[in-house]
Amino acid sequence: MDIDTAIKVTRILKDVGNIVKSLDVAMKQAKAEQVDAGRVKGGGIIGRYEIPR
């Protein structure tokens, strides 16, 4: 592998690392929203597929 190819690979890996970080943040936000949506009045927790009344 020559120097130019190594530089290109490291740049691609940096971009992939940033994508992974942003996906982790998005997953954490989605899980937090799911927890908030899963609580009903009175503090009970409903299942993912149940409809709150």
Phi, psi and omega in degrees: 000131179272175185297318182298318179294319179297319179295317178298318180296318180294324177295318179296318179295324176297316179297318179296321178299319178294322179296317180298318179298316181293325177293323176297317179296317180296321179295318178297319179294319180296319178295321179295319178294324178296320179294317179296320181286341183275356181261138178244170180302132182101355175089359179289159179245132179257158178288167183298326185255006178277151179258122179291145180261000000 
